[in-house]
Amino acid sequence: MRAKVKTGLDRLMETEVERLKGRRVGICCNPTAVDAKLRHIVSLMKAVPDVELVALFGPEHGIRGEAQDMISVEGGVTDPETGVPIYSLYGDTEASLRPKPEWLDGLDVVLFDIQDVGSRYYTYVYTMSYLMEVAGKVGVEVWVLDRPNPINGLGVEGPSVQDAFRSFVGHHPLPNRHGMTAGELALYFRDICGVSCQLEIIKMEGWTRDMWFDQTGLPWVMPSPNMPTLDTATVYPGGCLFEGTNLSEARGTTRPFELVGAAYLDPFAFAAALEQEELPGVFFRPLRFMPTFHKWGRQSNGGVQIHVTDRESFLPLLTGVAILKAAKKVSPDDFAWRTETYEFVSDRLAIDLLFGGAETREALESGATLREIEKLWQEEQSVFLEQRKPFLLYR
């Protein structure tokens, strides 16, 4: 099928690439940086006459996308295809998340081309923000090659991030599901969050805010090892919350984030508790699964599969909260919040970083209903919806 949407990369190569000739270029990318024919940006740029490709920057999971979550990515190596040095933007320390100014020395432009998935926790947009921040200080332009929000640009859900709970899964004040593209977020980061740089957005053609990824005609390339399909991205605004608990988010299976459970859970009682919540657009099928690694690896887990039956009415974040609530109800003595260091933060609970504050967790612990919890988010959602309006590039 011919793509209905032209990405920023497709548009760059068709109409804008001449502007890069005679310039020294860096690229921040991963395997998703492909055109409609699945040709990667690094190969495309290397073949353009008079464009000097001098640096590659790899985000979390690496420039080739092979590293698992929270595994440091090797830098200081040479790309075997091009001979260009690769710099890691996800190492062993929080400081490693930002490029060193000297890595940008001598560059004219850095191209950012990575497929986001529409959830605030997904770290690539903060890599973009940090790149913008350092590029602005050393006088290097940043061009964001825009791509679709795969779960559409209309749905917005969740509280914002409080200053005391900023982290690499929420560095800027966004709700859990933000409904924006990377290009739109770059403008928001610059004008609302003060991330100053010389910024250009290479817009898409043909994308509208109501589009899901499977309506674009574009090929899906896994943005990270545990984001295999659009189905994964659809549940992820709620599914990522499981990382802040001792529930398995089913890493080490073929359906990460769509399956959730633990060795201590009774799948039938778990599913029954969830069905009582009467959530829209979703069915919970009880099952058992065995992850090959990660939490509860090589053990039989009781849990559910999240079957989205109507993605337009489905509320992924509220569903994720309902799953935490049900697990706590069914196994109150076994369910627990994660206490280990999470994304370089050790002095606050991971679940609070994921929620952007402690309020939602505290409401869960106090026995609040889902509707009471959802009301906690309404004012912040409304403020964000107004705040983002000037930065929306697509109708």
N, C-alpha and C positions, 0 to 999 in steps of 0.2 A: 504494500500500500504506500502510495506517495504521501509523504508527511504533509499534514495540514499546517504545521507550525515550523517556522524557521527559527532555530536557536540563534543566540548571539554569535556563536562560532560560525554557523553557516553564513550569517550576514557579514561577519568580519571578512571571511574568505571571498565572498562575492563582491563586496562594495567598499570595504574599508581598509583592506590589507596594504594598499599602496601607501597609506599614511604611515606605515611602519618602516618603510624602506629607508635605509641609511641610519636606522636607529638600533640601539642595543636593548635587547628585550629579555625579560625574565618571565617565567610562567609558573603560576601556582595552580596545580591541577591534580587529578587522580584519574582512574580509568573511565570515569563518566564523561570526560572531556572529548567527546567524539562528535563528528558531524552526522548528518542524516544517513551517510553511507558507512558509518562506523569507523571512519578514519580519525585517528587520534590527533589532538592539537599539536603535540610535539613533532610528529612526523610531518604534519601539514606545514608548520612554521619552518621547520628545518629545510623544507624544499622551496621556500620562497626566496628568490634572488634578492640580495642586498638587505636582507634582514639578518642581523647578527644575534643568534640565540646564545645567551651567555650564562644563564642560571635557571635551575628548576627548583621549585619549593614544594615539599611534600607535607600534606596535612596529616591528621590522625589517620591511621590505617596505611599510610604510605602512598607514595606517588603511583605505585602499581596496585595498591589496595589489598595487600596480602596480610597485613598485621591485624590481629584480633583487638578487641576493645581494651583500652588503657595499657597497651603494650607500646613501649617507646619505639620510635622509628629511627633507623640509622641514617645519619647524615654524613657529610664529608666524603661521599662516594661519587663515582662517575656513572652517569647513565650509559649503559652498554650500547644503546642504539645510536646515540648522538655524540658521546664523549663530553657532554656538558655536565658540570658539577651539580649535584643534588644537595640541597640544604634541608634539614629536617625542621619542621615546625611543630613537632610533638616528640619531645625527648623525655628525660627522667625528672625534670624539675619544672616548676611553674614558669620560670624565666625562659625555658626552651620553647614556649609557645609563641614567642615573638621573634621575628627575624632580627639578627644583629645588624645594626646600621651598615657595617662594612660589607655585608652580603649584597646590599643594594648599591654599593659604590660603583659608579660608572654606568649604571643602568639608566635608560631614558624612560622606559615603560615596563610595568609589570602587568601581565594579563592574568586575571583570575577567572578560571572556568571549572566549576565543580557543581554537580547536581545536588541541590538541597532537597530535603524531604518535607519541609513545612512545619517542623516541630522545633520549638525553642531550644531543646536540649542538644540538637545535632550540631556538632562543634565546628563544622566547616565555616559557618557564617562569622564565627568569632575569630577564626584564623584570618578570614577576609578583613575583619575589623582591625586586628592587630597589624596586618600587613599595611592597611591604609594608614594607620597611626604612625608607623615607622617611616613609610614612604613619604608621608607629609613632612616629616622632620628633615629628611635628606633631599627633598625636592624631586622625587620620582613620581611620575604619573601612574595612576592605577586605572586600568580599564576592566570593568566587570562585564563578562560575556554572559548575558542573561539566559536563564533556562526556566522552564515551567515550574510552578509550585505543583507537585504531582497530585496533591490532595485538594486542589483547587484554591482559588484566591478569595473565596467568600467566607468560608468557615473560620470563625475565631472563637477560642474557648480558653478560659483559665485566668488565673490571677497574674499580675505582673511580678517582676523581680524586685524585691526590696534591696536597698543598698547593702545592708549587712549580710545578704545572702548571694552576692554576686560570685560567680564561679565560671568555669569553662563550659558548664551546661546552662548558663544563664548570665552572661556578662552584661547584657543591656536590658532595659525594662520592656520586655515582650511577654505576652501571654504564651501559654504552652503551645497552643496552635495559633499561628499569627496570620496566616492567609496572605503572605507576601512572597515575592520572588527575591532572589539574592540581590538583583539590581535595585529593587525597591528598598530592601533593607540597607544597602550601602548608602543610599540617599538619606534614609532615616538615621543611620548611625552618624553621618556627617552633620546633619542639620539639627537633630534632636539631642544626640549623645555627644556632640563636640569632637568627633573623630575627623580632624581636619586633614584634607589632602586634595591634590588636583585629581578629580574623579571624573571618569566618563563611563556611561552605561551604553553598551552596544545592545540595543533592545531586540526582542524577538519580533517576528511578524506572524500574525495569525492566531496568537494565543489570547483567549478571553478568560475572565476571572472564573467563569463557571466550569471551565474545562478540567477534567481529570486527565492524568497522564495517558491513559489508554485511548483517549479521544484525540490525541495530538498527531498520531501516526509516527511518532518518534520511537526508536528502539530503546528498550529499558536496559541499562547497564547497571549492575549492582553498585550503589554508592559506597557500600561498606560490606564486610563479609557476612553480616547478619541482617542485611536489608535486601533479600533476594528478589522480592516482587513488589508490585504496587499494593497488594493485599497487606504486606508488612507495613508499608508506609501509612496505610489507612488506619491501622490500629496503634501505631507507634506513639501518637501524642498521649495516649493513656498507658500503653505497654511499657514505655521507658520507666515509668514509676516503679515497676517491679525491681529495677536495679537497686532501689533504695530499701529493699527488704531481703528476707531470706527465702523468698519465693524464687523459683527458677523461671526466668523469662525465656527458657527453652533454647538458649544458645547451645550448640551441640546437637541440634535437631534440624530437620529441613523446614520447620515452620516457627522460627524464632518470633517472639512477641505475639504470635497468634495462639500459641500454647502457653499456658501458665499453670504452675502447680508446685508441689513439694512432696517429699517422701512421707511427710506426716499428714497429708490431707486425704480425706475421703472424697473421691471425685463426685459421687452422687449427692452427698450433703452439700458440697461446694456449689454444684450446679443448681441445686434446689434453692439455696440461699440467694443466688444471683437472679434466678427467674422471679423471685418474689419482688424484686425491685422494678420489674416491668419497664426496662430500658428500651428506648426506641431503636429499631433497625438492627437488632443483634439477637443471636441465639447462642446459648452456652451448652456445648455438648460435652458430657462427662467422658473422661478417658484416662488412660494411663500412658505415660511416655518415659523414655529413658535417654537422657542426654549423654552424648559420648564424652563430654567434658564440661567444665564450668560447674555452677552450683548443682548439687545433688547428682553429679556425674556418675554414670554407671550404676545408678539406682533407679528403681521403679518409682515414678512420681505420680501421685493422684492429682488430677487437675481438670481443666476444661480447654476446649478449643473455642476461640472467639470467632463465630461465623457471622460476618456482616451481611445481613439480609437486605438492607436498604441503606446505601452509603450516604444518601442525601439527608436522611433523618438521624443517622448514627452520630452519637456524641462520644468521641473516643476518650476524652479526658474524664468525663463523668463515669464512663464505663470502667476506666482504669481505677478510679476511686472506689467504685462499687466492688471491684475485685479485691482490693485491699480490705474493704469493710467486711466482705463475706469470708475471707480467709481468717481474719481476726475473730469473727463470730464463730466459725466452725471449729477452729483450733486455737483458742485464746492463749493456751499455755505454750504453744510452739511457735506461733507466728511472731516475728520480731523485725524491728528496723535494722538496717545495716549500720554498724558502728565503725567499720574499718575506713581508712582514708579513701576518699572518693574524688577523683579528678583533682588531686593535689591538695585537697582540703581535709583536715583532720579534726577541726574544732567545732564543726557543726554536722548534724546528721545529713546523710546523703539525701534522704527523702525531703528534708527542708530545702536543700539546694535545688532539687527537682521541682518542688512546688514554688520556689522563689521566696519562701518565708515559712514560718512555723505555724501559721494560723490554720491551714487546712489539716495538717497532721493533728494539731491539738483538738480540732473539731471531731476528727475521726476517733481520737482516743476518748473523747467525752461522750461518744454515742450519738452524735448528731446524725440526722437523716441526710440522705443525698440532696434533697431539695434545700435543706438548711445550708449545706456545704456549698451548693451551687450559687446560692444567694450571696455568699461571701465574695464571689468573683465579679458580680454584676457591675459594680461601679467602676472597677479597674478596666473591665472589658469595654465599657462604654467610653471611658476616657481614651483608651487606645484606639478604638475605631475612629474617633474624631481626629486624634493626633496623627494617624497614618494617612489620612485622606490626601494631603498635598504630595505624597510620595508614590501614589499609585499610578503606574505608567500604562496600565491596560484597562480597558473598559470592562 
